[in-house]
Amino acid sequence: MPIIRSTVESNENQHGETVRYSDTELEEFRQIIDKRLEKAQKVIVELRTQIMELTENVSDEHGGDWIDDSSINNEVEMLYDMMSRQQRYLNDLEHALIRIRNRTYGICSITGNLIDKRRLLAVPTTTKSLSAKITQQSS
């Protein structure tokens, strides 16, 4: 994926309005995202381990009680779903890091305005301000 360089050199536009977060703020966000990225990677490893353990047990006991087999299959399917969601979250975090490098992190993809810092702290992968998300969902 090519890195797109931001053309914004200053934090303010010609009207004196803030158009991006400062480098210091972006660094704070990067540290938060790095921690969440590390946790997400650990969760994926744990889920893979659980899936491997379950599937090894199923192959060892194949031909046993069909109710147990069905239960194990459901559990494996649930773990795969959890791993898929975690992988999407991991990808979203990596995309957020790219936006930080490009200095476009925290800029609403709908309005072009800054996303509230509290929202970014709560949901660091977001690309939309709360008002833009609500407007988009009501449309």
N, C-alpha and C positions, 0 to 999 in steps of 0.2 A: 504494500500500500504506500503510495507516494506521500511524503510529508508536504503539506501545504503551508507555506510561510505566511504569517499574518502581515498585512500591510500596515497595521496599526503600530506606530512608533511611540506615541504618547498615550497616557491613560485617559485623555480628555479629547473631545471633538472641538470643532471651531466655536461651539456655543458654550464651552466650559462644562459639558456634561460628561460624566465618567462613562467610557465605552468599553473598558475591560478592567479586570482586576490587576493590581500591581504585581510585579515579579515576586515580592515578599509574600503576598497573599497566595499566589499561584504555588509557591513552594510549600506553604502550609497545606494547601489542598493536595499536593503531590504526596506529601508525607502521609496524610490520612488515607489516600487511595492506595499507596504502597502497602500499608498495614492491612487494609481490607483485601488486597490482592494476595498477600501472603496467606491470610486466613482462608480465602476461597480455594487456593491451591492445595492447602492441607485438607480441606473438606473433600475435595475431589479425590485425593489419594486415599482417604479413609473410605469413601464410597466404593472406589475400585476394589479395595481390599475386601470389603464386605461382600461385594458381588462375586469376587473370585472364591471366597470361602464358601458362599452358598452354592455356587455352581459346581465346585469340587465335591461338596457333600451330596448334591443331587446325583452326580455321575457315579459316586460310590454306592449309593443306595437305590439306584435305578431299578424299577420294577417293584418297589415297595408299595406302601399304601398310596393309592391315587389321590386321596384327600391331602395327604402330606405333600405330595408332588405339586398339587395345584396351589397349595398355600405357599410353598417355596417359590414357585413360578411367579405368583402375585407379588411376593416380597422382592424378588429380583427385578420385576418390572417397575415397581415403585422406586427402587434404588436407582434404576436407569433414568427414570423421570427426574428424580432429585439431582442426579449427576448432570443431566441435560440442562436443567435450570441453573445449576451452579456454573456450568460452562458458559452459558449465555451471560451470566453476571460477570464472570471473569473477563469475557470479551468486552463487555460494556466498560469495565474498569480500565482495560488496556486502551480502549478508544478515548476514555477520559484523559489518560496520560498523554496520548497523542495531542489532544486539544490543549492540554497544558503546555506542551512543548511548542505548539503553534501559537500560543497566547490567545486562543479563542475560547478557552474554558470559561464557563459561567456566562456566556452570551447566549441568550435565548435564540433558538433556531427559527422561531416563528416571528418574534417581534424585533429582534436585534438588540434588545435592551438587556441590561445585566439581570441575571437571576439572583434573587435574594440569597445572601450568604448563608442564612439559617437553613434554607432549602437545600443548598449545596452540601452543607454539613450533614444534613439528615439523609439526603439521597445524592451522593456524589457523582452518580452516573447520569443524572438528569441532563437533558438538553433543552428543556422548556421551562419557562417560568410558570408559577402556579396559575396565574391568570390566563396565560396562553393555553395551558393544558385544559383548564376548565372550559374555556371558549371552544377549543377544538373538540372536546367530548360532547358538548351540547349541540354542536353543529350536525 
